[in-house]
Amino acid sequence: MADERRIEKFPMVELAGLRTELLQSGMDSWQAAELVTTFLSGRGYGADPDAVRDLVERLDGGCSLDRMQRELERAAYVM
């Protein structure tokens, strides 16, 4: 049986743009979580609000694009 939580690989350009905005925008953690939720919902995914806030905290200070993809996979679910 296929894993229903599996999400697509996002284009590196989109991940890089999201990462840049998170790092350079000066948002607080709630605003950053809203940005990530909007990123996911704009691509057809729901997101667990607690998981997104945890994701933002883990990504604080930067990360690789591969790690960002993995973190998004943890927080997102297919709608």
C-alpha positions in Angstrom: 0.0 0.0 0.0 1.3 3.4 -0.9 2.2 5.9 1.8 -0.6 8.5 1.7 1.6 11.2 3.4 4.1 11.2 0.5 4.3 14.5 -1.1 6.0 15.7 -4.3 9.6 16.9 -4.6 9.3 20.7 -4.8 11.3 22.5 -7.4 14.7 23.6 -6.0 13.9 27.2 -7.1 10.7 27.2 -5.0 12.5 25.7 -2.0 15.3 28.2 -2.3 12.8 31.1 -2.6 11.0 29.9 0.5 14.2 29.5 2.5 15.5 32.9 1.5 12.2 34.6 2.5 12.3 32.7 5.9 15.9 33.7 6.6 15.8 37.3 5.4 12.3 38.6 6.1 12.6 39.2 9.9 9.4 37.4 10.6 8.6 36.0 14.0 8.0 32.2 14.3 4.2 32.6 13.9 4.5 34.6 10.7 7.1 32.2 9.4 4.8 29.2 10.1 2.0 31.0 8.3 4.3 31.5 5.3 5.2 27.8 5.2 1.5 26.9 5.5 0.6 29.2 2.6 3.5 27.7 0.6 2.1 24.2 1.1 -1.6 25.1 0.7 -0.8 26.8 -2.6 0.5 23.5 -3.9 -2.5 21.5 -2.7 -1.3 20.3 0.7 -2.7 20.7 4.2 -0.3 21.2 7.1 -0.4 20.4 10.8 0.0 23.8 12.5 2.1 22.3 15.4 4.3 20.5 12.9 4.8 23.6 10.9 5.8 25.7 14.0 8.3 22.9 14.9 9.6 22.9 11.4 10.2 26.7 11.5 12.1 26.3 14.8 14.3 23.5 13.3 15.0 25.5 10.2 15.9 28.7 12.1 19.4 29.7 11.1 19.3 27.9 7.7 19.5 24.4 6.3 20.1 22.6 3.0 17.3 22.4 0.4 17.3 18.6 0.9 16.6 19.0 4.6 14.0 21.6 3.9 12.2 19.1 1.6 12.3 16.4 4.3 10.9 18.9 6.9 8.1 19.9 4.6 7.2 16.2 4.0 6.9 15.8 7.8 4.5 18.7 8.2 2.4 18.3 5.0 -0.4 16.0 4.2 -2.3 15.4 0.9 -5.7 17.0 0.9 
